[in-house]
């Protein structure tokens, strides 16, 4: 063999060789020729990750590649490997085995001797460390982002892929996670799961020896309805979820916007979860996930609202038979489609009562019959619904409590006086079977002849008496007296009649003087006298004294000066 050094030349020129064996005295032609060519330039390789075990194929892209059997490549200080010419800009080269991992520069030669080191590097990695995936299952519709968790050798290249059975998905870095998106699969079931960092050599190294390299596809997931679709901001309401494809996994959750709670699956078509506590009222999306990653959304929003706050009940009590209208004053009264405002009167055996919303601060309802007299606790819920002929409430969605008195309607035993002036404002004392202090709601009602009525406030004097003032009328009349403890429900058990009379008009009073020791008889002439046992003369002056008035007729009568009068002028 002859060895020689080549002189410098220009790219594209050719040297034809001659050899001399006598120190240049004579030359003879040598077979072949020597050409000057541009150095090979490597600009890109794929993959950029190669296994230390070697025998991977690397695609090399660049310029000035030539179709000769002497074309080879090296990676750092490795042994050179033969390259296969594909075009002037593309070649394929295999990889050797390595004892160490790390970055290595790619070098290329087209003549088998002159290697040109490029700026392109590969990374040599040891065999994969054990890895795990999360989640391990997803819908047959695909789209599940599967996170691959492993050791420091989990380096992703543009050609890195995951395999779901026979289907491939590119590995990507999302933030700090390495993920693959599951492709759609025709049927539910388990498939093998592997990864190939170099896009060629697939491996499966589960972190636990009893685990399998698999990914499970489950049937398509969907929500058809939820109940209720409203809840208070305090949370804790049980939400029933209906749909299909439900599976009982610990990763199953319900999402209310960004907040989530555990989803308890009872069958493939039903499950439940509790609404979360939130800071303020809001409408949010509702969705569920089975694998903790893929969410399927309900078609309508979920509403979180403020619980009602009760301030006052008007009236704050009623007879046990109920039937009257109750006005409830408060805040945050709202209406939701498909739900009713309902009122609870303390006892769980009493049916809930539907309420009508007047405004955001007022609702009203009909007071139901009570089982017995006593205090009841009234509460309001905004998410009542009709079920089996009566109302129910979805969850513990009750407002604060206000006390409501249920009592036995009292009877009137007597009234005094039974006759008063048409001028009104006379005090009527009413004896009753019992009284109940229902704040300022006690009333007397006077049903006057000719179908008119007047109501007056009443004052509770004791457990058996109350007082109110008589009404004014334009002419004498009779009035039936009724009483109420709550201003709405009036007693009708016994009717007492009050006489409304024009006051007597005194015309004369003779004699006009008397001894202070009394006994002087006076003749009284007047209009509007009525013969009653309570007719009397009243002396107002230096003190007040009363004497019985004996009526002669409707215009005259007589009375004697009482002995208690002192000296002075009297009316």
DASUL-V294827 format. One record per residue. N is the residue number from 1. RES is the residue in one letter. PHI is phi in whole degrees, -180 to 180 (NA if undefined). Layout:
BEGIN
N/RES/PHI
N/RES/PHI
END
This chain:
BEGIN
1/X/NA
2/X/-109
3/X/-121
4/X/-150
5/X/-94
6/X/-88
7/X/-74
8/X/-67
9/X/-150
10/X/-101
11/X/-61
12/X/98
13/X/-80
14/X/-128
15/X/-111
16/X/-96
17/X/-92
18/X/-130
19/X/-119
20/X/-129
21/X/-114
22/X/-127
23/X/63
24/X/92
25/X/-70
26/X/-146
27/X/-127
28/X/-134
29/X/-65
30/X/-100
31/X/-65
32/X/84
33/X/-152
34/X/-127
35/X/-114
36/X/-100
37/X/-129
38/X/-68
39/X/-67
40/X/-66
41/X/-120
42/X/-94
43/X/-113
44/X/-162
45/X/-136
46/X/-153
47/X/-80
48/X/-92
49/X/-113
50/X/-132
51/X/-75
52/X/-68
53/X/-72
54/X/79
55/X/65
56/X/-98
57/X/-103
58/X/-119
59/X/-87
60/X/-116
61/X/-116
62/X/176
63/X/-139
64/X/65
65/X/-85
66/X/-125
67/X/-81
68/X/-127
69/X/-70
70/X/-85
71/X/-72
72/X/-143
73/X/-140
74/X/-137
75/X/-124
76/X/65
77/X/-94
78/X/-76
79/X/-65
80/X/-76
81/X/-128
82/X/-65
83/X/-115
84/X/-110
85/X/-74
86/X/-113
87/X/-164
88/X/-67
89/X/-126
90/X/-147
91/X/-144
92/X/-121
93/X/-135
94/X/-86
95/X/-117
96/X/-86
97/X/-82
98/X/-123
99/X/-96
100/X/-130
101/X/-109
102/X/140
103/X/-82
104/X/-143
105/X/-78
106/X/-89
107/X/-123
108/X/-135
109/X/-133
110/X/-108
111/X/-115
112/X/83
113/X/-128
114/X/-90
115/X/-91
116/X/-108
117/X/-82
118/X/-95
119/X/-91
120/X/-89
121/X/-115
122/X/-112
123/X/-116
124/X/-92
125/X/-119
126/X/-71
127/X/-58
128/X/-57
129/X/-76
130/X/-56
131/X/-134
132/X/-135
133/X/-128
134/X/-141
135/X/-80
136/X/-98
137/X/-151
138/X/-165
139/X/-75
140/X/-66
141/X/-75
142/X/76
143/X/89
144/X/-73
145/X/-83
146/X/-98
147/X/-88
148/X/-101
149/X/-115
150/X/-152
151/X/-87
152/X/-67
153/X/-83
154/X/-83
155/X/-108
156/X/-105
157/X/-115
158/X/-64
159/X/-100
160/X/-67
161/X/-140
162/X/-111
163/X/-115
164/X/-109
165/X/67
166/X/-95
167/X/-99
168/X/-106
169/X/-143
170/X/-67
171/X/-85
172/X/-136
173/X/-102
174/X/-118
175/X/67
176/X/-106
177/X/-105
178/X/-99
179/X/-131
180/X/-131
181/X/-99
182/X/-67
183/X/-79
184/X/-64
185/X/-131
186/X/-70
187/X/-136
188/X/-74
189/X/146
190/X/-98
191/X/-131
192/X/-70
193/X/-126
194/X/-140
195/X/-130
196/X/-134
197/X/-67
198/X/-96
199/X/79
200/X/-125
201/X/-92
202/X/-88
203/X/-142
204/X/-137
205/X/-132
206/X/-64
207/X/-69
208/X/-115
209/X/-66
210/X/-90
211/X/-90
212/X/-108
213/X/-80
214/X/-146
215/X/-129
216/X/-105
217/X/-94
218/X/-112
219/X/-61
220/X/-58
221/X/-104
222/X/-158
223/X/-114
224/X/-100
225/X/-165
226/X/-136
227/X/-150
228/X/-78
229/X/-104
230/X/-136
231/X/-161
232/X/-75
233/X/-67
234/X/-76
235/X/72
236/X/90
237/X/-78
238/X/-77
239/X/-105
240/X/-85
241/X/-116
242/X/-120
243/X/180
244/X/-153
245/X/79
246/X/-74
247/X/-131
248/X/-87
249/X/-122
250/X/-65
251/X/-83
252/X/-69
253/X/-146
254/X/-104
255/X/-115
256/X/-112
257/X/68
258/X/-90
259/X/-80
260/X/-139
261/X/-137
262/X/-64
263/X/-107
264/X/-93
265/X/-93
266/X/-104
267/X/-160
268/X/-66
269/X/-120
270/X/-150
271/X/-163
272/X/-150
273/X/-152
274/X/-101
275/X/-69
276/X/-86
277/X/-83
278/X/-131
279/X/-79
280/X/-149
281/X/-61
282/X/-169
283/X/-103
284/X/-134
285/X/-74
286/X/-124
287/X/-150
288/X/-131
289/X/-133
290/X/-99
291/X/-99
292/X/81
293/X/-125
294/X/-93
295/X/-108
296/X/-113
297/X/-101
298/X/-79
299/X/-72
300/X/-118
301/X/-83
302/X/-113
303/X/-110
304/X/-111
305/X/-129
306/X/-76
307/X/-65
308/X/-66
309/X/-120
310/X/-89
311/X/-113
312/X/-156
313/X/-116
314/X/-131
315/X/-81
316/X/-86
317/X/-168
318/X/-161
319/X/-63
320/X/-62
321/X/-75
322/X/64
323/X/102
324/X/-90
325/X/-87
326/X/-113
327/X/-99
328/X/-113
329/X/-105
330/X/-177
331/X/-132
332/X/66
333/X/-82
334/X/-131
335/X/-124
336/X/-126
337/X/-58
338/X/87
339/X/-129
340/X/-122
341/X/-75
342/X/-128
343/X/-120
344/X/-114
345/X/-105
346/X/71
347/X/-88
348/X/-64
349/X/-81
350/X/-81
351/X/-68
352/X/-70
353/X/-115
354/X/-69
355/X/-114
356/X/-100
357/X/-83
358/X/-89
359/X/-159
360/X/-69
361/X/-123
362/X/-142
363/X/-133
364/X/-140
365/X/-152
366/X/-92
367/X/-70
368/X/-81
369/X/-63
370/X/-101
371/X/-76
372/X/-160
373/X/-70
374/X/147
375/X/-83
376/X/-119
377/X/-105
378/X/-93
379/X/-137
380/X/-126
381/X/-127
382/X/-95
383/X/-116
384/X/-78
385/X/-145
386/X/-83
387/X/-148
388/X/55
389/X/83
390/X/-145
391/X/-87
392/X/-135
393/X/-126
394/X/-83
395/X/93
396/X/-89
397/X/-114
398/X/-94
399/X/-76
400/X/-68
401/X/-101
402/X/-128
403/X/-79
404/X/-134
405/X/-96
406/X/-103
407/X/-137
408/X/-84
409/X/-62
410/X/-75
411/X/-100
412/X/-84
413/X/-99
414/X/-167
415/X/-129
416/X/-148
417/X/-74
418/X/-90
419/X/-131
420/X/-141
421/X/-77
422/X/-68
423/X/-69
424/X/79
425/X/71
426/X/-77
427/X/-79
428/X/-108
429/X/-96
430/X/-114
431/X/-90
432/X/-130
433/X/-69
434/X/-170
435/X/-128
436/X/-131
437/X/-80
438/X/-111
439/X/50
440/X/-106
441/X/-107
442/X/-69
443/X/-142
444/X/-111
445/X/-125
446/X/-111
447/X/-90
448/X/-86
449/X/-51
450/X/71
451/X/65
452/X/-106
453/X/-141
454/X/-136
455/X/-116
456/X/-132
457/X/-64
458/X/-120
459/X/-114
460/X/-77
461/X/-93
462/X/-160
463/X/-70
464/X/-135
465/X/-138
466/X/-147
467/X/-136
468/X/-150
469/X/-102
470/X/-71
471/X/-82
472/X/-92
473/X/-132
474/X/-86
475/X/-154
476/X/-57
477/X/-161
478/X/-113
479/X/-136
480/X/-77
481/X/-105
482/X/-128
483/X/-130
484/X/-142
485/X/-92
486/X/-129
487/X/73
488/X/-119
489/X/-101
490/X/-105
491/X/-74
492/X/-128
493/X/-68
494/X/-138
495/X/-104
496/X/-113
497/X/-107
498/X/-107
499/X/-88
500/X/-106
501/X/-118
502/X/-67
503/X/-69
504/X/-60
505/X/-113
506/X/-71
507/X/-96
508/X/-149
509/X/-145
510/X/-126
511/X/-69
512/X/-95
513/X/-145
514/X/-159
515/X/-69
516/X/-68
517/X/-84
518/X/83
519/X/78
520/X/-70
521/X/-94
522/X/-110
523/X/-102
524/X/-118
525/X/-111
526/X/-160
527/X/-106
528/X/69
529/X/-72
530/X/-125
531/X/-79
532/X/-137
533/X/-70
534/X/-102
535/X/-64
536/X/-156
537/X/-101
538/X/-117
539/X/-104
540/X/-112
541/X/-176
542/X/-79
543/X/103
544/X/-129
545/X/-135
546/X/-128
547/X/-135
548/X/-64
549/X/-108
550/X/-94
551/X/-83
552/X/-91
553/X/-155
554/X/-73
555/X/-125
556/X/-146
557/X/-168
558/X/-143
559/X/-150
560/X/-105
561/X/-65
562/X/-71
563/X/-72
564/X/-87
565/X/-68
566/X/-95
567/X/-67
568/X/149
569/X/-98
570/X/-124
571/X/-100
END
